[in-house]
Amino acid sequence: MKFKHLVLVVVSSFLGASFAYFIPKDAKQRLIEVPVEAPVQTPFKTVNYMNVGEKNIDFTSASSLATPAVVHVKTSYIHEGTGLSSFEEEFLRNFFGQTPRSSPRQSSGSGSGVIISSDGYIVTNNHVVAKSNHIEVTLNNNKTYEAKLVGTDKDTDIALLKIDGENLPALRFANSDSVAVGQWVLAVGNPFNLASTVTAGIVSAKGRNINILENIQGQNNTAIESFIQTDAAINPGNSGGALINTNGDVIGINTAIATPTGTYAGYAFAVPSNIVAKVVSDLKEFGTVQRAFLGVSILSVDNDLAEELQLSDPRGVYIENIVKGGAADAGGLLKGDVIIAIQDMRVDDVAALQEKISAYRPGNVIEVSFIRKNKVMRATLSLKNRFNNQELLTDGGNQLEEWGLTLRPLSNDELTSLGLKNGLVVEELKENSWVKQHSSLKKGFILTTVNNHQVYSVDDVLVQMKKSNGEVLFEGRYPTNDNAYLYALRIE
């Protein structure tokens, strides 16, 4: 594949292996299923702050406040591998007929984190701690702690850690909605393992969507990107560190850089603090993020679309498609409507919509302003989760119920008549359920194996699903024929 213009986007953790993703500079806005969430009272104090019009700003106070609360996160993980290059592996196969044996290898990584409560809660990036089996945190005073992973959220690239400590230095979240382009900011972290490094710059832009989270996660279309862009120097190892204002309050968590070289080139991106605070609150309370969905596929309005729709301004979010029974559908929105505000907060594009509604949970009610046939209208929507209902999800809960599936083990008589040794029948498959929308699996399907493991009970199924790395393979048959059927499902 060839692109005329390429931008190298790098997640800024310092890992044993580097990660880079090439993204076409002139790529068109993608259609995505937008997750929306409801306002949640976070356990942390938020601060409104805009340093506009200040002269002779002194960064020493903010730096001295922030550096004790920004920690060095070190990870280790074991993965299978031969230790050989792809060329060496291919040579052994082709010329000696040997398949190299895989052996466990230890790898390590490094990044940053921010203490957000005096009792030891630390926020960092998901990509800093992903796949790790041991996490160590070193404070600015060189004291080291073993950290427990509380929870992660791939959609925002945020993770929450916990260490056993008391009276630890902690930073507050500022209100990222009050951040202004041009205001001074500081980036605090551990680039290239250089502990407690502070760099200064300004907010270069807000609401940046650079598609890096979708590229990391493959086909995921629920990533929330509305980054704060800054020219404060950020490099590998800064991931998970703090972007602060001159009061020393956190306005974002440093996450990525755009660069042609792999190191700082003037463009760095941070997850806004309002998004981070909501994710942290959910992870602490539920162990998973309570993300709500409008149930739409959308597109940012550009000049061409505005002319086609005869809009006075090229702004807003165009509804390309609506999920039947979803929040938008139930609230009366239609394909072709253009969303211009949520709760009277202006929405100019997809990134702005994601950020404005990222504080909402399933079951919350919101007011949506939209344009239909050149008329501004309002609708009241009751938001739903990704399974198209309003239940709050729990970490480690019954994934089958969340998918809208009810399984029942077959009786001995049923097994004998079908010629099977084991199996569970899909006794119920809810209308508009996640499984029904993402596969052709039907009611009556007899599930015999999950990820190549025979299953005899619902617990067996859940155990295999929890052991999986997000991909689940259901194998079985239908009562009316002996043909084998396979269904590949993804746990999101």
Buried (B, 14 or more C-beta within 10 A) or exposed (E): EEEEEEBBBBBBBBBBEEBEBEBBEEEEBBBBBBBBBBBBEBEBEBBEBBBEEEEEEEBEEBBEBBBBBBBBBBBBBEEEEBEEEEEEBEBBEEEEEEEBEEEEEEBBBBBBBBBBBEEBBBBBBBBBBBEBEEBBBBBBEEEEBEBEBBBBBBBBBBBBBBBEBEEBBBBBBBBBBBBEEEBBBBBBBBBEEEBBBBBBBBBBEBBBBBBBBBBBBEEBBBBBBBBBBBBBBBBBBBBBBBBBBBBBBBBBBBBBBBBEEBBBBBBBBBBBBBBBBBBBBBBBBBBBBBBBBBBBBBBBBBEEBBEEBEBEEBBBBBBEEBBEBBBBBBBBBEEBBBBBBBBEBEBBBBBBBBBBBBBBBBBBEBBBBBBBEEEEBEBEBBBBBBBBBBBBBEEEBBBBBBBBBBBEBBEEEBBEEBEBEBBBBBEEBBEBBBBBBBBEBEBEBBBBBBBEEEBBEBEBBBBBBEEBEEEBBBBBBBEEEEEEBEBEBBEB
